[in-house]
Amino acid sequence: MGGRRKGRIIAFQAIYSFDIACREIDELFTFSWIDEERRGRLKEETLAFSRLLVKGTIENLPVIDEKIKEHLEHWDFSRLSRVDLAILRMSVFCLLYQPDIPATVTIDEAIDIAREFGTDESYRFINGVLDSIQKH
């Protein structure tokens, strides 16, 4: 698994943790769900990328959430699973604020993370929402 993929997974987990516990941004970077041995093996670029995603997502949450709401079809924002919401938030941040990352890469990575951490339907739902956002 590449460094950016690992960074996205760490960021997704931190954003999920933020949603559950409303922690301070700095607390999210302790990455307590990663054991000490694995944390020591992560490259600094991976951690820096995950920090960028987490900080940018949380700092732009009102805009990101509004964009998600605009593109939900037959879904109520408050009923989204927290896993799906964390993946969407991180990915919408990339679509809106990281033009150096191709939209197709962002969407493909979101789908892969949804397949790993979401429900059987998560990846289709996330693909649909992100595709709609990317086209508009």
PyRosetta script that sets phi, psi and omega in degrees:
from pyrosetta import init, pose_from_sequence

init()
pose = pose_from_sequence("MGGRRKGRIIAFQAIYSFDIACREIDELFTFSWIDEERRGRLKEETLAFSRLLVKGTIENLPVIDEKIKEHLEHWDFSRLSRVDLAILRMSVFCLLYQPDIPATVTIDEAIDIAREFGTDESYRFINGVLDSIQKH")
pose.set_psi(1, 131.8)
pose.set_omega(1, -178.2)
pose.set_phi(2, -72.1)
pose.set_psi(2, 164.5)
pose.set_omega(2, -178.2)
pose.set_phi(3, -62.5)
pose.set_psi(3, -39.8)
pose.set_omega(3, 179.9)
pose.set_phi(4, -69.3)
pose.set_psi(4, -37.2)
pose.set_omega(4, 176.6)
pose.set_phi(5, -61.5)
pose.set_psi(5, -46.1)
pose.set_omega(5, 177.4)
pose.set_phi(6, -60.4)
pose.set_psi(6, -42.5)
pose.set_omega(6, 178.8)
pose.set_phi(7, -60.8)
pose.set_psi(7, -39.7)
pose.set_omega(7, 178.5)
pose.set_phi(8, -66.7)
pose.set_psi(8, -40.8)
pose.set_omega(8, 179.8)
pose.set_phi(9, -65.8)
pose.set_psi(9, -43.1)
pose.set_omega(9, 176.7)
pose.set_phi(10, -61.3)
pose.set_psi(10, -44.4)
pose.set_omega(10, -179.9)
pose.set_phi(11, -63.6)
pose.set_psi(11, -44.8)
pose.set_omega(11, 178.0)
pose.set_phi(12, -56.7)
pose.set_psi(12, -45.5)
pose.set_omega(12, -178.9)
pose.set_phi(13, -65.6)
pose.set_psi(13, -37.7)
pose.set_omega(13, 178.5)
pose.set_phi(14, -68.0)
pose.set_psi(14, -40.9)
pose.set_omega(14, 178.6)
pose.set_phi(15, -66.3)
pose.set_psi(15, -39.5)
pose.set_omega(15, 174.9)
pose.set_phi(16, -60.6)
pose.set_psi(16, -46.0)
pose.set_omega(16, 178.9)
pose.set_phi(17, -61.1)
pose.set_psi(17, -40.7)
pose.set_omega(17, 177.4)
pose.set_phi(18, -60.2)
pose.set_psi(18, -43.3)
pose.set_omega(18, -179.2)
pose.set_phi(19, -65.0)
pose.set_psi(19, -38.0)
pose.set_omega(19, -178.6)
pose.set_phi(20, -75.1)
pose.set_psi(20, -47.2)
pose.set_omega(20, -169.8)
pose.set_phi(21, -111.0)
pose.set_psi(21, -4.9)
pose.set_omega(21, -178.3)
pose.set_phi(22, 48.5)
pose.set_psi(22, 48.6)
pose.set_omega(22, 179.1)
pose.set_phi(23, -76.3)
pose.set_psi(23, 164.0)
pose.set_omega(23, 172.3)
pose.set_phi(24, -69.2)
pose.set_psi(24, 150.4)
pose.set_omega(24, -178.0)
pose.set_phi(25, -55.7)
pose.set_psi(25, -44.7)
pose.set_omega(25, -178.3)
pose.set_phi(26, -60.7)
pose.set_psi(26, -34.8)
pose.set_omega(26, 178.6)
pose.set_phi(27, -65.0)
pose.set_psi(27, -30.3)
pose.set_omega(27, -178.5)
pose.set_phi(28, -66.6)
pose.set_psi(28, -22.6)
pose.set_omega(28, -177.2)
pose.set_phi(29, -84.4)
pose.set_psi(29, 3.8)
pose.set_omega(29, 175.2)
pose.set_phi(30, -74.7)
pose.set_psi(30, -20.8)
pose.set_omega(30, 178.1)
pose.set_phi(31, 48.7)
pose.set_psi(31, 50.2)
pose.set_omega(31, -175.6)
pose.set_phi(32, -63.6)
pose.set_psi(32, -18.1)
pose.set_omega(32, -179.9)
pose.set_phi(33, -81.2)
pose.set_psi(33, -5.4)
pose.set_omega(33, 176.4)
pose.set_phi(34, -103.0)
pose.set_psi(34, 124.1)
pose.set_omega(34, -179.2)
pose.set_phi(35, -64.8)
pose.set_psi(35, 158.5)
pose.set_omega(35, -174.7)
pose.set_phi(36, -55.3)
pose.set_psi(36, -41.5)
pose.set_omega(36, -177.4)
pose.set_phi(37, -63.5)
pose.set_psi(37, -47.4)
pose.set_omega(37, 180.0)
pose.set_phi(38, -67.2)
pose.set_psi(38, -38.2)
pose.set_omega(38, -179.7)
pose.set_phi(39, -61.1)
pose.set_psi(39, -39.7)
pose.set_omega(39, 179.6)
pose.set_phi(40, -65.6)
pose.set_psi(40, -22.1)
pose.set_omega(40, -179.2)
pose.set_phi(41, -90.4)
pose.set_psi(41, -9.0)
pose.set_omega(41, 179.4)
pose.set_phi(42, -73.7)
pose.set_psi(42, 136.6)
pose.set_omega(42, 178.2)
pose.set_phi(43, -72.0)
pose.set_psi(43, 148.9)
pose.set_omega(43, 179.1)
pose.set_phi(44, -59.8)
pose.set_psi(44, -34.1)
pose.set_omega(44, 178.6)
pose.set_phi(45, -63.1)
pose.set_psi(45, -36.6)
pose.set_omega(45, 178.9)
pose.set_phi(46, -65.2)
pose.set_psi(46, -47.1)
pose.set_omega(46, 179.1)
pose.set_phi(47, -65.4)
pose.set_psi(47, -39.2)
pose.set_omega(47, 179.1)
pose.set_phi(48, -64.0)
pose.set_psi(48, -41.1)
pose.set_omega(48, 178.5)
pose.set_phi(49, -64.6)
pose.set_psi(49, -42.5)
pose.set_omega(49, 179.5)
pose.set_phi(50, -65.5)
pose.set_psi(50, -38.7)
pose.set_omega(50, 177.4)
pose.set_phi(51, -62.4)
pose.set_psi(51, -42.4)
pose.set_omega(51, 177.6)
pose.set_phi(52, -58.0)
pose.set_psi(52, -46.7)
pose.set_omega(52, -178.9)
pose.set_phi(53, -64.4)
pose.set_psi(53, -44.5)
pose.set_omega(53, -177.9)
pose.set_phi(54, -66.6)
pose.set_psi(54, -52.3)
pose.set_omega(54, -177.7)
pose.set_phi(55, -61.0)
pose.set_psi(55, -46.5)
pose.set_omega(55, 179.9)
pose.set_phi(56, -63.6)
pose.set_psi(56, -40.6)
pose.set_omega(56, 179.5)
pose.set_phi(57, -64.0)
pose.set_psi(57, -49.7)
pose.set_omega(57, -176.1)
pose.set_phi(58, -67.8)
pose.set_psi(58, -40.1)
pose.set_omega(58, 179.9)
pose.set_phi(59, -67.0)
pose.set_psi(59, -24.7)
pose.set_omega(59, -178.6)
pose.set_phi(60, -110.5)
pose.set_psi(60, 20.0)
pose.set_omega(60, -173.9)
pose.set_phi(61, -55.5)
pose.set_psi(61, -43.7)
pose.set_omega(61, 179.9)
pose.set_phi(62, -59.3)
pose.set_psi(62, -43.5)
pose.set_omega(62, 179.6)
pose.set_phi(63, -67.3)
pose.set_psi(63, -43.6)
pose.set_omega(63, -179.0)
pose.set_phi(64, -62.8)
pose.set_psi(64, -47.0)
pose.set_omega(64, -179.5)
pose.set_phi(65, -63.4)
pose.set_psi(65, -38.8)
pose.set_omega(65, 178.2)
pose.set_phi(66, -63.8)
pose.set_psi(66, -41.3)
pose.set_omega(66, 178.5)
pose.set_phi(67, -63.1)
pose.set_psi(67, -41.9)
pose.set_omega(67, 177.4)
pose.set_phi(68, -61.7)
pose.set_psi(68, -47.4)
pose.set_omega(68, -179.2)
pose.set_phi(69, -58.0)
pose.set_psi(69, -39.6)
pose.set_omega(69, -179.7)
pose.set_phi(70, -62.2)
pose.set_psi(70, -25.0)
pose.set_omega(70, -173.5)
pose.set_phi(71, -112.5)
pose.set_psi(71, 11.2)
pose.set_omega(71, 174.4)
pose.set_phi(72, -83.4)
pose.set_psi(72, 130.2)
pose.set_omega(72, 176.0)
pose.set_phi(73, -114.4)
pose.set_psi(73, 121.4)
pose.set_omega(73, 178.5)
pose.set_phi(74, 63.5)
pose.set_psi(74, 26.4)
pose.set_omega(74, 177.4)
pose.set_phi(75, -134.0)
pose.set_psi(75, 143.9)
pose.set_omega(75, 174.1)
pose.set_phi(76, -98.9)
pose.set_psi(76, 130.2)
pose.set_omega(76, -176.9)
pose.set_phi(77, -52.5)
pose.set_psi(77, -41.9)
pose.set_omega(77, -176.5)
pose.set_phi(78, -67.4)
pose.set_psi(78, -14.7)
pose.set_omega(78, -179.1)
pose.set_phi(79, -98.0)
pose.set_psi(79, -0.5)
pose.set_omega(79, 178.9)
pose.set_phi(80, -66.4)
pose.set_psi(80, 143.2)
pose.set_omega(80, 175.3)
pose.set_phi(81, -67.0)
pose.set_psi(81, 149.2)
pose.set_omega(81, -177.8)
pose.set_phi(82, -66.6)
pose.set_psi(82, -31.3)
pose.set_omega(82, 176.5)
pose.set_phi(83, -64.9)
pose.set_psi(83, -51.0)
pose.set_omega(83, 179.5)
pose.set_phi(84, -60.1)
pose.set_psi(84, -41.5)
pose.set_omega(84, -178.9)
pose.set_phi(85, -64.0)
pose.set_psi(85, -41.7)
pose.set_omega(85, 179.0)
pose.set_phi(86, -63.0)
pose.set_psi(86, -42.0)
pose.set_omega(86, 178.3)
pose.set_phi(87, -65.1)
pose.set_psi(87, -45.2)
pose.set_omega(87, 179.2)
pose.set_phi(88, -61.2)
pose.set_psi(88, -46.8)
pose.set_omega(88, -177.9)
pose.set_phi(89, -58.7)
pose.set_psi(89, -49.0)
pose.set_omega(89, -179.8)
pose.set_phi(90, -60.9)
pose.set_psi(90, -42.7)
pose.set_omega(90, -176.9)
pose.set_phi(91, -70.7)
pose.set_psi(91, -38.6)
pose.set_omega(91, 177.6)
pose.set_phi(92, -66.4)
pose.set_psi(92, -37.2)
pose.set_omega(92, 173.9)
pose.set_phi(93, -55.2)
pose.set_psi(93, -47.0)
pose.set_omega(93, -179.8)
pose.set_phi(94, -62.7)
pose.set_psi(94, -43.6)
pose.set_omega(94, -179.4)
pose.set_phi(95, -62.5)
pose.set_psi(95, -39.2)
pose.set_omega(95, -175.3)
pose.set_phi(96, -86.0)
pose.set_psi(96, -35.0)
pose.set_omega(96, -167.9)
pose.set_phi(97, -121.6)
pose.set_psi(97, -0.6)
pose.set_omega(97, -179.6)
pose.set_phi(98, -125.5)
pose.set_psi(98, 70.8)
pose.set_omega(98, -175.4)
pose.set_phi(99, -64.4)
pose.set_psi(99, -16.8)
pose.set_omega(99, 178.9)
pose.set_phi(100, -75.8)
pose.set_psi(100, -13.3)
pose.set_omega(100, 176.9)
pose.set_phi(101, -98.3)
pose.set_psi(101, 117.2)
pose.set_omega(101, -179.7)
pose.set_phi(102, -57.9)
pose.set_psi(102, 140.1)
pose.set_omega(102, -179.6)
pose.set_phi(103, -56.2)
pose.set_psi(103, -38.3)
pose.set_omega(103, -179.5)
pose.set_phi(104, -63.1)
pose.set_psi(104, -36.6)
pose.set_omega(104, 177.7)
pose.set_phi(105, -66.6)
pose.set_psi(105, -46.5)
pose.set_omega(105, 179.2)
pose.set_phi(106, -57.7)
pose.set_psi(106, -47.1)
pose.set_omega(106, -178.1)
pose.set_phi(107, -67.3)
pose.set_psi(107, -44.2)
pose.set_omega(107, 178.4)
pose.set_phi(108, -60.7)
pose.set_psi(108, -42.4)
pose.set_omega(108, 178.9)
pose.set_phi(109, -64.8)
pose.set_psi(109, -41.3)
pose.set_omega(109, 178.5)
pose.set_phi(110, -61.7)
pose.set_psi(110, -42.2)
pose.set_omega(110, 178.4)
pose.set_phi(111, -61.6)
pose.set_psi(111, -45.1)
pose.set_omega(111, 179.9)
pose.set_phi(112, -62.8)
pose.set_psi(112, -42.5)
pose.set_omega(112, 178.7)
pose.set_phi(113, -66.1)
pose.set_psi(113, -39.5)
pose.set_omega(113, 178.1)
pose.set_phi(114, -63.7)
pose.set_psi(114, -38.7)
pose.set_omega(114, 177.7)
pose.set_phi(115, -63.7)
pose.set_psi(115, -36.2)
pose.set_omega(115, -177.6)
pose.set_phi(116, -78.9)
pose.set_psi(116, -38.7)
pose.set_omega(116, -171.3)
pose.set_phi(117, -112.9)
pose.set_psi(117, -17.8)
pose.set_omega(117, -175.7)
pose.set_phi(118, -94.4)
pose.set_psi(118, -166.7)
pose.set_omega(118, 177.2)
pose.set_phi(119, -83.1)
pose.set_psi(119, 178.9)
pose.set_omega(119, 178.6)
pose.set_phi(120, -62.8)
pose.set_psi(120, -25.2)
pose.set_omega(120, -178.1)
pose.set_phi(121, -97.6)
pose.set_psi(121, -11.5)
pose.set_omega(121, -173.5)
pose.set_phi(122, -56.1)
pose.set_psi(122, -46.2)
pose.set_omega(122, -173.6)
pose.set_phi(123, -64.3)
pose.set_psi(123, -36.0)
pose.set_omega(123, 178.4)
pose.set_phi(124, -68.1)
pose.set_psi(124, -44.2)
pose.set_omega(124, 179.9)
pose.set_phi(125, -61.0)
pose.set_psi(125, -49.5)
pose.set_omega(125, -179.0)
pose.set_phi(126, -62.8)
pose.set_psi(126, -41.7)
pose.set_omega(126, 177.0)
pose.set_phi(127, -58.3)
pose.set_psi(127, -45.6)
pose.set_omega(127, -179.0)
pose.set_phi(128, -62.6)
pose.set_psi(128, -45.9)
pose.set_omega(128, -179.1)
pose.set_phi(129, -65.6)
pose.set_psi(129, -47.9)
pose.set_omega(129, -178.3)
pose.set_phi(130, -66.0)
pose.set_psi(130, -38.3)
pose.set_omega(130, 178.0)
pose.set_phi(131, -62.3)
pose.set_psi(131, -41.7)
pose.set_omega(131, 178.2)
pose.set_phi(132, -63.4)
pose.set_psi(132, -43.8)
pose.set_omega(132, 179.2)
pose.set_phi(133, -63.8)
pose.set_psi(133, -44.0)
pose.set_omega(133, -177.3)
pose.set_phi(134, -64.0)
pose.set_psi(134, -33.5)
pose.set_omega(134, -178.8)
pose.set_phi(135, -77.2)
pose.set_psi(135, -19.2)
pose.set_omega(135, -177.2)
pose.set_phi(136, -107.8)
pose.dump_pdb("model.pdb")
